[in-house]
């Protein structure tokens, strides 16, 4: 599904949301194209085959060296800064 709108046609509250999303002010003469796509992914059951079994995809650290695991775990402890200057 595709939707094309001119910025001048969008309500000011909705325009503010788009500006925050894109991180820049939007010119009234600009246009925005939004495309909604369905994911081509098979749904996964949230429950494992048995309560004692962990799904294979859950073992994300398998195959990594001990050094890589330590580096990965260190990134989890590092603060994440998601804010951007506008």
N, C-alpha and C positions, 0 to 999 in steps of 0.2 A: 504494500500500500504506500503510495507516495502523495505528499501534500506540498504544494508550493504556495507560499504566502509572501506578499510584500510586507515589509516591516511596518509601513504606514497603516496596514489593515489589521495589525495585531494590537490588542488592548494593552495599555501601558503596563499593567501588572504582569501580563504574560511576557511582554517585551523585556521587562526588568529581569525576569527569570532567564530568558535567552541570553541577555547580555552577561549575566553571571556565569552561565554555562560556557559561553564562548570566551569570556574574559576580556571583551572589548565592547565599547559602545557601538551600537548598530545604527547606521545611517537610515533615515526614512525611505530613501530610494532603493535600499538594498532588498534582496529577496532571500528567503530561507527555504531550503528544501529539506523536509523531514521524510526519511524512508524507514518504514517499519518492516523488519524482516523476521520471519520465523526461524528459529534455530533448527538446524538439521541434526538434532541430537535425540537419541532414544531416551525416553524417560527412565530414570533409575529409581528403583524401589528404595526408600529411605531405611528399610529394615533389612538387615543381613539375613542370609539363609537360616541361621540360628543365632541366638543371642550371644553365644560364645565365639562366633566367627566374625572376623573383621574382613570387609571386602578387600580384594587385592589392590584396588586403586587407592586405598587408604594408606598404604605403605609408601609414602612419597619419598622417604629417605633411603629406600633400598637402592643399592648400587652405588651410593656415594661413598667416597673415602671418608675416613674419620676426620681429616682436616676440613673437607667440604661440609661435613655435618656441623662441625664447630663453627665454621664461618656462617653457615645458614642460621644456626641458632643465635649467633651474635646479632644478626640483622633483626631478629625478632625483638631483641632487647633495646635496639636503637630507636630513638624517638622518630616519629614520622611527621613531616611537615607538609600538609596538604594545601595550606593557604597560598594564594598567589597575590602578588602586588598588582593592582589594577590601575 
